[in-house]
Amino acid sequence: MKLPHDSFGGTVSAGLALTLGCYLLLRYWLVT
């Protein structure tokens, strides 16, 4: 069973989105 490229790309995108979301939330919390 080989790993589909889309699966890997989706995982990376999800991780990137999660990191960006946490960064924005932390920045907003610090500013407020």
DADACOR-V369040 format. One record per residue. N is the residue number from 0. RES is the residue in three letters. SS is DSSP state (2 for helix, 1 for strand, 0 for the rest). PSI is psi in radians with two decimals (999 if undefined). BURIAL is 1 if it has 16 or more other ideal C-beta (glycine too) atoms within 10 Angstrom, else 0. Layout:
n/res/ss/psi/burial
N/RES/SS/PSI/BURIAL
N/RES/SS/PSI/BURIAL
This chain:
n/res/ss/psi/burial
0/MET/0/2.00/0
1/LYS/0/2.60/0
2/LEU/0/2.17/0
3/PRO/0/2.55/0
4/HIS/2/-0.61/0
5/ASP/2/-0.62/0
6/SER/2/-0.79/0
7/PHE/2/-0.78/0
8/GLY/2/-0.68/0
9/GLY/2/-0.69/0
10/THR/2/-0.76/0
11/VAL/2/-0.74/0
12/SER/2/-0.73/0
13/ALA/2/-0.74/0
14/GLY/2/-0.70/0
15/LEU/2/-0.75/0
16/ALA/2/-0.71/0
17/LEU/2/-0.75/0
18/THR/2/-0.76/0
19/LEU/2/-0.72/0
20/GLY/2/-0.78/0
21/CYS/2/-0.69/0
22/TYR/2/-0.81/0
23/LEU/2/-0.70/0
24/LEU/2/-0.77/0
25/LEU/2/-0.74/0
26/ARG/2/-0.74/0
27/TYR/2/-0.70/0
28/TRP/2/-0.67/0
29/LEU/2/-0.66/0
30/VAL/2/-0.69/0
31/THR/0/999/0
